Amino acid sequence: MPTDPGTATVAGTATTPSASATRLSPTQTRALFDILTHYETYAEISSFKTSAAITSYGFPFKKASEALTTPFATAPSTPRARTPISWFTSSEARKQSPANSTKSLDGDDDQDVVSTSPILQLLLTRIVLPLPGVSDIPRSFWSVRVQGIMSRLGEADLSESYDKGAMGTRKTLATGTSAVIEMLGRGMLGGVDKQESSMKDDEYDHTSADDLERAWGHVVQGLVYGDLVNQLFDHFVHYDDLETLSPTVEASARHNIFHIATLVHQIFILSPEGQYLLKLLENVHSLVPYALLKSTLRIGNAATMISGMIRILLAKLSVTSVTNWVGLTQNADDGMNLLQRIMAAVLSWDASEFKKSAEKVEKAKDGPTDEMLRTIREHIEDTRSEHDTVREASHQNSQSIITAIFNARSPALNGLLTEAQHAQCLEYYSALLSVRDRDSITGAICRQPPDMFTQAIKDVVAAYEPMIRTVHSRVDLREHFDAFQVFLEEFIRASRPKKPHGSAEEKLASVEDYVDLLMKHRRLLYKWIHAVASQCPDIWESLRIWGNDMIVRFRKPPNPSSDIHSVLGKLFTTLEPDTQSQVLQAIDSHAAYLDTVNAISHARMQYLVTAADSSGGTTDGPGVYLDRWQSLLDETLITPPTQKGAMRRGKDVKHITTMGKTGIGGKRLERNVGGGSVQAPDVRVVVSALGAQFRNEVRELAMMS
């Protein structure tokens, strides 16, 4: 921490904090860092509900003015490469550095875009873009294909959980993704603390959470500060397993399997949308032509095999595709390829279930009047701004979304609305929104010309073709494809509710079920890695170089004064005394919360590793990020269930699926299938006071990528 906060600079600007400025302890600084990265990451992810997020993302996407003027047929190629620079330096040094140049290797001059998603951009440019194969993908893949699809989805004005009265699938997946990504963001921004650890420990008790966590800590140290990356790469060249590398690696692998099993269990079992997601997975699985794909993989010539795969997956068969080919039409909807047809079919089946729910309301005896239903349908077709206005009115006036819709269009309808009709209107509105969402997603990815999705797949295949040729000529891909299919089928079976013999009540899958599944099939993954490592040394070496270059980015900066935690301390000293007091109180509450959830996670791990060898039915596994995920869901605003009433939060509907769902995915999970989670403290004052400044600091780091 700096010794003189009165002369500290933040982003190169001198500050003169109050004489009563308070220093943050290491514990408080970590809590502050957790708060800011948690809410910044989710804010960035949730911003993609509009098309503006992708045009203001920065590299490798185009800014708004260029996105409008650049023809779809042309775009620069190759991701940028920048001169390395220390991450945490003064703003003046950053400006003088070649790394802040606005020119990339491909000659583009759009590198100085002020990104509105700095954490996501940092992870993309530091981890994903340098990945072998990805670095060969043409720039147009990002700035035209991906950007085009994301813009279409943003313009589609997809619905909110607020309107549906429950946590939707997109909300569940977005918050879960945020909880995982924020851990990577903290690791890259703050670095891993260097500790004295030994990779030579030869005894670990696999039924002790302390030992498993200690082993994982040693592995992290070995990866970031030691030579474990090279050891792992060397090991897989000679062996088709992981555990024999060392007892430390064996124990840490078991530690990670418990965490992965818990995450999968959270998504597919504890989440109200879990069985719905499983149904989608089953539908996709049933449509994949496995036999045809495996027969194509059997072709000896790599070029012929790749061509065959492309024809199977991307060929379009329609009248329009033929007329386009002969030149009679141009830039029209030329049908869908196999991948698009699978997506469209699954979403169409799903939409039909919601249509049935809507039709049921329309035909209900003593249901809403035709005028009420027509008003709801007309509102759905309104603009985004109108939807936002009505949603805000509902929130501000403590009234349901249906009441707000009627007030905006025909206030007299609210006087005629009974309680039963209001509930039916909520279900009708939710069902129609779900139908519209699925139609919009299908249109953006599968139907709207030009076809960005097909070209994006072709770009990826073209970039990876040299690797595919090498692997195909040296590895039996069909064998590993078979193994993947078997694993997927067993995963689906393990995730389905089961009725124990002699019992009428269904039993949900436990964390142990997923632990057993992963332990059983982990060797299939190891065999695939060993096959590539031993038979494709050139590919393996390029991955080794990427792994070493990527992992060092998680080291602490050599200069303590340039550490992100020091930067946060400086930001805190710029606050007014009254604000400091409020922020400090929230930070202390959050620090206590983190201590609690860490202790609970450790206890869950201990219970799980003990029960894993028995026939236990554990529903809660380890992972602090699970509580952070749940806190995002719990804070989500939900429309009141009655015409007038207080706003609900996600925690009030955490076991209820989206209204209008039927079938497997539409069960009302009113029972609490998992243990309770700890209530996260209210830290809005911290985000309000320091969120914007923190984003600016992260933005400057992302610009140096």
Secondary structure, DSSP 8 states (H G I E B T S, - for coil): --S-GGG-EETTEE----TT-----HHHHHHHHHHHHHHHHHHHHHGGGSTHHHHTS-TTS--HHHHHHS-TT----S--------SS--HHHHHHSGGG-S--TT----TT---S-HHHHHHIIIIITTSTTGGGS-HHIIIIIIHHHHHHHHHTT---HHHHTS--HHHHHHHHHHHHHHHHHHHHHH-B------S------TT-HHHHHHHHHHHHHHHHHSSHHHHHHHHHHH-S-SGGG-HHHHHHHHHHHHHHHHHHHIIIIISTTHHHHHHHHHHHHHHS-HHHHHHHHT-S-HHHHHHHHHHHHH---SHHHHHHHHTS--SS-----HHHHHHHHHHHHHHHHHHHHHHHHHH-TT---HHHHHHHHHHHTS-HHHHHHHHHHHHHTTB-HHHHHHHHH-THHHHH--HHHHHHHHHHHHHHHHHHHHHHHHIIIIISSS-HHHHHHHHHHHHHHHHHHHHHHHS-HHHHHHHHHHHHHHHHHHHS-B--TT-SS-B---HHHHHHHHHHHHHHHHHHHHHHHHH-HHHHHHHHHHHHHHHGGGB--SSGGGSHHHHHHHHHHTS-HHHHHHHHHHHHHHHHHHHHHHHHHHHHHHHHHHHTTTT--------HHHHHHHHHHHH-EE--SSSB---EEGGGSTT---TT--SGGG----S--S---------HHHHHHHHHHHHHHHHHHHHT-
